């Protein structure tokens, strides 16, 4: 199935009789509150599964599964998944690993939101990035708007906090990069502990 940018792949609060596997493109998962303010839970690319948790849940979550870049997905019905689990231990193992991965992703989102200040959330985000990139220089893989959404804040609040952190001598930033100072590196090491 092919999806255009900003198209909803799954509707919030609607149970789905099937899951989807991303074949190409990028699809985002967002929780949106009544006032329209949202929080990005994650972005998924080729090979990722969507709606796996909702497939086996008794009620559908308040999550928007929205296309970020033109995408295509493969839909698999619940009955097919159950049959594959019964007939293939390796498929069952892969499915359980995927559910575990999604649980860890959700756990990271909760941890990020539990941090009280935007500064704490920024350092936590950089700590997550440091698993893939080597500090002190970080290339931002997403826009500041997308990062702000993941951190549960607005783009303007994030930019203000980055400016304060720059004034406090913790980092230097521009549109696509953040470079930590020595003081900022020490703070990042504290975050990792």
N, C-alpha and C positions, 0 to 999 in steps of 0.2 A: 504494500500500500504506500502511495506517495503522499507527502504532506508539504504544504506551503508554509513559509515563515509566518509565525504568530497563530497558526491553526492549532486548535486544541485536539490532542490525540485522545485524551480521556477527559471526561467532564467531572468536576468535583461532585461529590455526594451520589454519584451514579455507580452502582455496582457494575463490574465488567465480567462477562463470561469468558474473557480471554486475556492473555498477557501479550506483550509485544517485545520483539527484539529489534534494536536499532541496527539497520543494515548500513546506513550511511547518513551523514548529517549530524545535527546536534539538537537534543531535546532537553528542555529544562523542566524541573519540578519545583513548583512554588506553592506556598501556603499563602492565601490571601484573606485578610480580615474584612469585616463588614464595611469599614470605611475605605477600602481599596488599598490600604497599605499592605505590602507583601514581603515575604521572606523567601529567598531562593534557597532551597534545600540542596540542590545539586544540578549539575548539567551532565548529560549522558551522551556518549558518542558510540561509534560502531562497536557492536558486541554487547552493549548494555541491555538489561531487561527492564521493562516498565510494567507497572501494575501487578507485579508478582505478589506483593503483600496483600493488595486489595482483592486479588483473585480468591484467596482463601479466608478472607476476613468476613465477619458477619455483617459489617456495615462499611460503606465506602467512605474514605477519608475526604477531608476538605482540601484537596490538592489539585492544582491545575497542572496538567501535563501538556506543555506548550512547545511548539517547534521554534527553535532559536535560529536554525539555518535549514534551508530546504532539506528534507529528510525522507527516508523510506524505512518502513518497518515490516516485519513479518509477524502476523498475528497467529497465536496458538491457543486453541480452546482448552478449557480446564480439563475436559474429559481426555483429551490427547496427552496432556501433561501427566495426568494420573496414570494413564496406561504406560507411558514411557518410563515413569518411576518404577512401576511394577516389573517391567521387562528389562530394564537396564540399570544395574547398580551404579555404573559410571555416570549415567545421566542424573540419577538421584543425588549422587555425591556432588556433581557440578551445581545442581539446583540448590542444595543446602549451602554450598559455599557462596553462591550468589545471594541467598537470603542473609547469610552472616555478613557479607560485605555491605549490604544495604542497612543492616542493623548498626554496623560500625559507623557508616555515613551519618545516620540519624543521630547516633550518640555524639559524634563530633559537632553536629549542628546544635544540639542541646547544650553541649559544653561551651561552645562559642557564645550562645545567647545568655548563658548563666553568668558570664563575665559582665561586671557592672558598667565599666566605662568603655567608650569607643577605643581609647588607647589600649586597654587590655585586649579588646577584640582584634585590633590591628596587630599587636604582637603575637597573638594566638594564630592569626591568619599567616603571618610571616613564618611562624614556627612550622605550620603545615606546609608552606611553600619550601621551607628549607629541606624537606625530605626529598624534593625533586631538584632543587637548585642549590648552589653553594653560596652561602652568605659571604661577604656583606652585600653583594649586588643581586637584586631580585628583578627579573623581568616580569612585569604584571601580565598574566596570561588573559586577563579580561579587562573590560572597561571599569572605570571607577564606579559607574552606576551599578554594574553587576556585582562588584565587590561590596559596595555599600549594602546592596540587597542581601547578600550572604551574611553580612555583619549585623543585619537588623537595624539599619540606619539609613539616612538619606545621603545622596551624593554630596550635597553642600556641607553637611555635618562631618562627613568623612574628610573632605578637602580641608575644612577648618582645622580638624584634629591633626591632620598631616602637617599643616602649616605650623601649628603649635609645637608639634614634635620636632620639626625642623628648627624652630626658634629655640627649643630646649637643647639643641645639639645632639639629638638622637639619630637623625637621618637627614638625607637630602633626597628630594623626589622631583620627578617631572611626570609627564603624561604616561609614560610606559615603564618607568623604572623607579625603584627605591634602593638607595644605597645607605646602609647603616654606618654610622660613625663607630668609633671604639666604644663609646658610652652606650650606643644602641645595640652593639653586639653583646655587651655584658648583659643588658636587659633581655635580649633574646635568649641567651643561655639560661637565665633565670626562668623564663617561660617554659623552656624545654624540660626543666626538672620536675 
